[in-house]
Amino acid sequence: MAIKGRGGAKARKAANSSVVDTGARWGLVARGVLYLLIGLLALRVAFGGGGEEADSSGAIRELAQQPFGKVLVWAVGIGLIGMALWRLTEALLGSSGPGGDKPGKRVFSAMRCIFYGFMAYSVLSFAASARKSEGSDAKSRDFTARALDLPAGRWLVGIAGLVVIGIGIGVGVRAALRKYHKQLKKAQMSRHVRRAIDVLGVSGGVARGLIYAGAGVFVVIAAAKYDPGKAKGVDGTLRAFAGTPAGPWLLALIAFGLLLFGLFSFALARYRRV
């Protein structure tokens, strides 16, 4: 057992090389940029500004319109590759912090690797071709339509929606309970920095969880009504919040939470253990 433990420690040490460390931190910055832009786009929607869709594809198109936009888009795409590779090392070798070798955490890291790999592919495809990428709502409807055509597709879509709802609730609850504390380099943080990170992490994480949960609800509705048009991505889910009795102010509040999550990602790039 001691040999196995030493081997596992060496493997994790190799995974935490400067290359993986740099890739992970670059990836966190790239994620922060995307969430800041999505939050800004959602604020425009809340106050009638229209413009791009409030999702990752809209964020990338908005970024491309800025000075040196193409360079920035490539930088974000490469950062997301770094994020995917970091999660891959966690899936294969275990993550830092207590319980990093648990099978559940490895599976979750593998899912994150796939997610960020897909995002990196979408961003870099846009950077290479400059073609307008499909928005999250269209992707969600297309995926739901294909899934509904499968045997027992209605049940599969319904279960998938419930899983997404569960993920959203989990994201929000973990943020509220400040579970991210386990991965922070607290010794390098002042009391004021810790307080600021808690404001960003809790507010941003809860807002992010609400969006996931809301998107999952629409997937369940699509399954129940056997109508892929009912499924919504990030943009459609955000706009749905504006249609509640709270009106655009609820959307504005969630959009502000996404801005805070973007800043939280920047803070993690500085203070997270990799």
VOPAGU-2260 file (C-alpha; in pm, 1 decimal, decimal comma):
REM VOPAGU-2260
SITE   aa  ch    i         X         Y         Z
SITE  MET   A    0       0,0       0,0       0,0
SITE  ALA   A    1     291,0     232,5      78,9
SITE  ILE   A    2     432,7     179,4    -271,0
SITE  LYS   A    3      98,1     255,5    -423,4
SITE  GLY   A    4      68,8     567,7    -209,0
SITE  ARG   A    5     412,8     689,0    -308,6
SITE  GLY   A    6     335,1     620,0    -674,4
SITE  GLY   A    7      10,3     810,7    -652,1
SITE  ALA   A    8     182,2    1103,9    -483,0
SITE  LYS   A    9     448,8    1112,0    -754,3
SITE  ALA   A   10     183,1    1100,0   -1024,9
SITE  ARG   A   11      -4,8    1390,5    -869,6
SITE  LYS   A   12     319,5    1584,4    -831,0
SITE  ALA   A   13     388,4    1531,2   -1201,6
SITE  ALA   A   14      35,3    1644,1   -1283,1
SITE  ASN   A   15      87,2    1960,1   -1077,2
SITE  SER   A   16     377,6    2064,2   -1296,6
SITE  SER   A   17     428,1    2422,8   -1401,8
SITE  VAL   A   18     262,7    2347,3   -1737,9
SITE  VAL   A   19     -58,5    2216,4   -1579,9
SITE  ASP   A   20     -51,5    2492,4   -1317,5
SITE  THR   A   21     -17,9    2762,2   -1583,7
SITE  GLY   A   22    -288,0    2602,3   -1798,8
SITE  ALA   A   23    -529,3    2580,0   -1505,8
SITE  ARG   A   24    -481,0    2944,3   -1405,7
SITE  TRP   A   25    -506,7    3063,5   -1764,6
SITE  GLY   A   26    -824,9    2859,2   -1795,0
SITE  LEU   A   27    -973,5    3019,0   -1483,8
SITE  VAL   A   28    -900,2    3364,0   -1627,0
SITE  ALA   A   29   -1062,8    3261,5   -1958,6
SITE  ARG   A   30   -1370,4    3138,5   -1771,1
SITE  GLY   A   31   -1380,2    3465,7   -1581,1
SITE  VAL   A   32   -1374,8    3665,9   -1905,2
SITE  LEU   A   33   -1667,2    3465,7   -2043,4
SITE  TYR   A   34   -1879,5    3508,3   -1730,3
SITE  LEU   A   35   -1807,6    3880,4   -1713,4
SITE  LEU   A   36   -1922,9    3920,3   -2072,6
SITE  ILE   A   37   -2230,6    3699,9   -2023,8
SITE  GLY   A   38   -2320,4    3907,4   -1717,1
SITE  LEU   A   39   -2284,7    4231,6   -1911,4
SITE  LEU   A   40   -2493,1    4096,9   -2199,5
SITE  ALA   A   41   -2761,0    3981,9   -1954,7
SITE  LEU   A   42   -2769,4    4330,7   -1801,5
SITE  ARG   A   43   -2829,8    4472,4   -2149,4
SITE  VAL   A   44   -3120,8    4232,3   -2193,4
SITE  ALA   A   45   -3262,2    4325,7   -1851,6
SITE  PHE   A   46   -3270,5    4694,5   -1939,5
SITE  GLY   A   47   -3386,1    4656,7   -2298,2
SITE  GLY   A   48   -3048,5    4687,1   -2466,1
SITE  GLY   A   49   -3089,5    4379,6   -2685,9
SITE  GLY   A   50   -2770,7    4294,7   -2873,7
SITE  GLU   A   51   -2593,1    3961,2   -2859,0
SITE  GLU   A   52   -2733,2    3649,8   -2694,3
SITE  ALA   A   53   -2641,7    3630,9   -2325,6
SITE  ASP   A   54   -2443,6    3307,2   -2344,1
SITE  SER   A   55   -2091,1    3191,2   -2425,7
SITE  SER   A   56   -2138,3    3225,0   -2803,0
SITE  GLY   A   57   -2267,5    3580,8   -2760,9
SITE  ALA   A   58   -1978,0    3655,8   -2525,8
SITE  ILE   A   59   -1723,8    3536,2   -2782,8
SITE  ARG   A   60   -1884,2    3741,2   -3060,8
SITE  GLU   A   61   -1880,9    4045,8   -2831,5
SITE  LEU   A   62   -1514,8    3983,5   -2749,5
SITE  ALA   A   63   -1426,5    3951,3   -3118,2
SITE  GLN   A   64   -1559,6    4302,0   -3182,6
SITE  GLN   A   65   -1312,0    4460,5   -2940,2
SITE  PRO   A   66    -965,5    4590,8   -3034,5
SITE  PHE   A   67    -738,0    4290,5   -3092,5
SITE  GLY   A   68   -1056,5    4084,4   -3068,7
SITE  LYS   A   69    -929,8    3785,3   -3266,6
SITE  VAL   A   70    -621,3    3758,9   -3047,3
SITE  LEU   A   71    -840,4    3773,0   -2736,7
SITE  VAL   A   72   -1070,2    3500,0   -2870,7
SITE  TRP   A   73    -770,3    3275,1   -2940,7
SITE  ALA   A   74    -638,8    3346,8   -2589,7
SITE  VAL   A   75    -972,7    3245,4   -2433,4
SITE  GLY   A   76    -989,2    2928,1   -2644,7
SITE  ILE   A   77    -635,7    2824,9   -2548,4
SITE  GLY   A   78    -715,6    2900,9   -2185,3
SITE  LEU   A   79   -1016,4    2667,8   -2203,0
SITE  ILE   A   80    -788,2    2395,0   -2341,1
SITE  GLY   A   81    -570,6    2447,9   -2034,6
SITE  MET   A   82    -878,7    2412,5   -1814,3
SITE  ALA   A   83    -979,9    2089,2   -1989,6
SITE  LEU   A   84    -630,1    1940,3   -1951,7
SITE  TRP   A   85    -622,4    2034,1   -1584,5
SITE  ARG   A   86    -954,0    1856,6   -1526,1
SITE  LEU   A   87    -823,8    1558,6   -1722,2
SITE  THR   A   88    -526,1    1524,6   -1487,8
SITE  GLU   A   89    -766,6    1540,2   -1193,8
SITE  ALA   A   90    -979,9    1266,2   -1346,9
SITE  LEU   A   91    -678,8    1041,1   -1410,0
SITE  LEU   A   92    -462,0    1114,5   -1106,6
SITE  GLY   A   93    -687,8    1274,9    -848,2
SITE  SER   A   94    -727,2    1636,7    -744,5
SITE  SER   A   95    -562,7    1842,5    -472,9
SITE  GLY   A   96    -726,1    1875,7    -134,0
SITE  PRO   A   97    -892,6    1620,7      94,1
SITE  GLY   A   98   -1062,8    1328,4     -78,7
SITE  GLY   A   99    -915,6    1413,2    -417,8
SITE  ASP   A  100    -879,2    1044,6    -505,5
SITE  LYS   A  101   -1246,8     961,5    -451,4
SITE  PRO   A  102   -1412,0     801,7    -759,2
SITE  GLY   A  103   -1697,8    1051,7    -749,7
SITE  LYS   A  104   -1462,1    1348,0    -769,8
SITE  ARG   A  105   -1269,9    1185,4   -1054,2
SITE  VAL   A  106   -1590,3    1127,6   -1251,2
SITE  PHE   A  107   -1695,7    1489,2   -1192,2
SITE  SER   A  108   -1353,2    1607,0   -1312,4
SITE  ALA   A  109   -1394,9    1393,3   -1625,4
SITE  MET   A  110   -1732,3    1557,0   -1692,9
SITE  ARG   A  111   -1573,0    1899,6   -1650,4
SITE  CYS   A  112   -1294,9    1799,9   -1888,9
SITE  ILE   A  113   -1551,1    1710,6   -2157,0
SITE  PHE   A  114   -1746,7    2031,0   -2093,9
SITE  TYR   A  115   -1445,9    2261,5   -2119,7
SITE  GLY   A  116   -1306,6    2064,4   -2412,3
SITE  PHE   A  117   -1630,4    2122,2   -2600,3
SITE  MET   A  118   -1624,8    2492,0   -2509,8
SITE  ALA   A  119   -1263,1    2522,6   -2626,3
SITE  TYR   A  120   -1352,1    2354,7   -2956,5
SITE  SER   A  121   -1642,4    2596,9   -3010,6
SITE  VAL   A  122   -1432,4    2904,1   -2931,6
SITE  LEU   A  123   -1134,1    2799,5   -3143,3
SITE  SER   A  124   -1361,6    2699,6   -3434,0
SITE  PHE   A  125   -1508,2    3049,4   -3425,5
SITE  ALA   A  126   -1158,6    3203,7   -3407,2
SITE  ALA   A  127   -1036,8    2997,1   -3702,3
SITE  SER   A  128   -1337,8    3048,3   -3928,6
SITE  ALA   A  129   -1498,6    3370,3   -3800,1
SITE  ARG   A  130   -1835,9    3207,8   -3869,8
SITE  LYS   A  131   -2126,2    3284,5   -3641,1
SITE  SER   A  132   -2153,9    3004,0   -3386,8
SITE  GLU   A  133   -2487,1    2855,2   -3287,6
SITE  GLY   A  134   -2634,4    2998,2   -2967,8
SITE  SER   A  135   -2706,8    2797,0   -2655,1
SITE  ASP   A  136   -3083,7    2797,2   -2715,1
SITE  ALA   A  137   -3049,5    2647,7   -3064,4
SITE  LYS   A  138   -2799,5    2388,6   -2938,2
SITE  SER   A  139   -3031,0    2293,0   -2653,4
SITE  ARG   A  140   -3329,1    2253,2   -2887,0
SITE  ASP   A  141   -3127,5    2049,0   -3138,8
SITE  PHE   A  142   -2989,3    1817,4   -2870,9
SITE  THR   A  143   -3332,4    1773,2   -2713,0
SITE  ALA   A  144   -3493,3    1698,1   -3050,7
SITE  ARG   A  145   -3237,0    1426,8   -3128,0
SITE  ALA   A  146   -3269,2    1277,0   -2781,8
SITE  LEU   A  147   -3650,0    1267,9   -2801,8
SITE  ASP   A  148   -3624,2    1062,4   -3121,3
SITE  LEU   A  149   -3432,3     786,9   -2940,7
SITE  PRO   A  150   -3608,4     483,1   -2789,3
SITE  ALA   A  151   -3744,0     594,1   -2450,8
SITE  GLY   A  152   -3619,0     938,9   -2550,4
SITE  ARG   A  153   -3882,1    1117,6   -2348,0
SITE  TRP   A  154   -3762,6     947,4   -2030,3
SITE  LEU   A  155   -3397,6    1007,5   -2116,6
SITE  VAL   A  156   -3457,8    1378,3   -2171,1
SITE  GLY   A  157   -3659,0    1402,5   -1850,5
SITE  ILE   A  158   -3385,8    1231,3   -1650,8
SITE  ALA   A  159   -3122,9    1455,1   -1811,9
SITE  GLY   A  160   -3326,6    1759,6   -1710,3
SITE  LEU   A  161   -3349,5    1636,6   -1352,3
SITE  VAL   A  162   -2974,1    1578,6   -1348,9
SITE  VAL   A  163   -2913,3    1935,0   -1468,4
SITE  ILE   A  164   -3149,8    2064,5   -1199,2
SITE  GLY   A  165   -2956,2    1861,9    -942,5
SITE  ILE   A  166   -2627,1    2001,6   -1068,8
SITE  GLY   A  167   -2764,2    2354,9   -1044,4
SITE  ILE   A  168   -2885,5    2300,3    -689,3
SITE  GLY   A  169   -2552,3    2140,6    -599,7
SITE  VAL   A  170   -2355,8    2431,7    -746,8
SITE  GLY   A  171   -2563,2    2684,0    -555,1
SITE  VAL   A  172   -2556,1    2494,0    -225,1
SITE  ARG   A  173   -2180,9    2428,9    -243,2
SITE  ALA   A  174   -2123,5    2799,0    -309,0
SITE  ALA   A  175   -2347,7    2900,4     -18,5
SITE  LEU   A  176   -2162,2    2658,1     211,1
SITE  ARG   A  177   -1827,1    2792,6      83,1
SITE  LYS   A  178   -1695,8    2450,8     -11,6
SITE  TYR   A  179   -1435,0    2622,3    -228,3
SITE  HIS   A  180   -1245,4    2707,6      91,8
SITE  LYS   A  181   -1084,9    2361,3      76,2
SITE  GLN   A  182    -897,2    2456,0    -242,1
SITE  LEU   A  183    -780,6    2803,4    -141,8
SITE  LYS   A  184    -428,1    2905,8     -42,0
SITE  LYS   A  185    -551,6    3072,7     273,6
SITE  ALA   A  186    -202,9    3137,3     408,6
SITE  GLN   A  187    -144,3    3379,7     120,1
SITE  MET   A  188    -470,4    3568,2     177,0
SITE  SER   A  189    -540,7    3857,8     411,2
SITE  ARG   A  190    -866,1    3875,2     606,2
SITE  HIS   A  191   -1002,8    4137,9     367,1
SITE  VAL   A  192    -916,7    3924,2      64,8
SITE  ARG   A  193   -1092,1    3622,2     218,4
SITE  ARG   A  194   -1403,8    3829,6     282,5
SITE  ALA   A  195   -1403,8    3967,6     -70,8
SITE  ILE   A  196   -1362,5    3620,5    -218,6
SITE  ASP   A  197   -1653,4    3494,8      -7,3
SITE  VAL   A  198   -1879,2    3770,9    -141,3
SITE  LEU   A  199   -1778,2    3685,0    -498,2
SITE  GLY   A  200   -1790,0    3308,1    -452,2
SITE  VAL   A  201   -2122,7    3283,8    -270,8
SITE  SER   A  202   -2311,2    3541,6    -479,3
SITE  GLY   A  203   -2164,3    3427,0    -809,1
SITE  GLY   A  204   -2201,4    3057,3    -734,4
SITE  VAL   A  205   -2567,0    3089,4    -633,6
SITE  ALA   A  206   -2644,7    3287,8    -950,7
SITE  ARG   A  207   -2468,2    3026,1   -1162,2
SITE  GLY   A  208   -2658,1    2746,9    -988,4
SITE  LEU   A  209   -2991,3    2920,1   -1054,7
SITE  ILE   A  210   -2917,6    2928,8   -1427,8
SITE  TYR   A  211   -2829,3    2559,4   -1439,3
SITE  ALA   A  212   -3138,4    2467,1   -1241,1
SITE  GLY   A  213   -3358,7    2688,9   -1457,5
SITE  ALA   A  214   -3224,0    2533,0   -1777,4
SITE  GLY   A  215   -3290,8    2188,3   -1630,9
SITE  VAL   A  216   -3652,5    2283,0   -1558,7
SITE  PHE   A  217   -3704,5    2374,0   -1924,8
SITE  VAL   A  218   -3554,4    2041,8   -2035,6
SITE  VAL   A  219   -3800,3    1858,3   -1808,7
SITE  ILE   A  220   -4086,5    2065,0   -1956,1
SITE  ALA   A  221   -3967,8    1974,6   -2306,5
SITE  ALA   A  222   -3976,1    1605,5   -2212,2
SITE  ALA   A  223   -4318,7    1629,0   -2047,8
SITE  LYS   A  224   -4470,4    1806,2   -2350,2
SITE  TYR   A  225   -4264,1    1612,4   -2605,8
SITE  ASP   A  226   -4165,7    1946,3   -2754,9
SITE  PRO   A  227   -3794,1    2025,4   -2806,8
SITE  GLY   A  228   -3888,2    2389,3   -2862,4
SITE  LYS   A  229   -3951,3    2420,4   -2489,3
SITE  ALA   A  230   -3584,4    2355,3   -2409,7
SITE  LYS   A  231   -3371,2    2661,2   -2343,7
SITE  GLY   A  232   -3003,8    2736,0   -2314,1
SITE  VAL   A  233   -2837,3    3000,3   -2099,5
SITE  ASP   A  234   -2976,4    3293,3   -2299,5
SITE  GLY   A  235   -3334,7    3166,9   -2300,5
SITE  THR   A  236   -3317,8    3077,1   -1930,6
SITE  LEU   A  237   -3191,7    3423,8   -1841,4
SITE  ARG   A  238   -3465,5    3589,1   -2046,3
SITE  ALA   A  239   -3722,6    3367,8   -1873,0
SITE  PHE   A  240   -3622,6    3519,8   -1538,6
SITE  ALA   A  241   -3723,6    3858,1   -1678,2
SITE  GLY   A  242   -4070,2    3714,5   -1745,0
SITE  THR   A  243   -4134,7    3638,2   -1377,0
SITE  PRO   A  244   -4340,6    3869,2   -1152,4
SITE  ALA   A  245   -4010,7    4023,5   -1035,9
SITE  GLY   A  246   -3958,2    4138,4   -1394,2
SITE  PRO   A  247   -3623,3    4253,2   -1532,9
SITE  TRP   A  248   -3491,8    4324,7   -1184,3
SITE  LEU   A  249   -3455,3    3952,2   -1112,9
SITE  LEU   A  250   -3261,6    3909,9   -1437,4
SITE  ALA   A  251   -3046,3    4211,0   -1346,3
SITE  LEU   A  252   -2973,3    4059,0   -1004,9
SITE  ILE   A  253   -2869,2    3726,1   -1158,3
SITE  ALA   A  254   -2665,1    3907,8   -1424,0
SITE  PHE   A  255   -2481,4    4093,5   -1148,1
SITE  GLY   A  256   -2417,4    3756,7    -983,1
SITE  LEU   A  257   -2257,7    3632,6   -1305,4
SITE  LEU   A  258   -2031,8    3939,1   -1307,6
SITE  LEU   A  259   -1925,7    3849,2    -954,1
SITE  PHE   A  260   -1859,3    3490,1   -1058,1
SITE  GLY   A  261   -1632,5    3618,4   -1333,1
SITE  LEU   A  262   -1435,6    3812,8   -1072,9
SITE  PHE   A  263   -1436,9    3504,2    -849,2
SITE  SER   A  264   -1274,3    3307,2   -1131,6
SITE  PHE   A  265   -1000,0    3570,7   -1150,7
SITE  ALA   A  266    -947,3    3537,4    -775,1
SITE  LEU   A  267    -922,9    3158,9    -807,4
SITE  ALA   A  268    -658,7    3201,3   -1075,9
SITE  ARG   A  269    -448,6    3370,5    -808,5
SITE  TYR   A  270    -535,5    3181,5    -492,4
SITE  ARG   A  271    -660,3    2832,7    -584,3
SITE  ARG   A  272    -448,7    2524,8    -521,3
SITE  VAL   A  273    -400,2    2327,3    -843,7
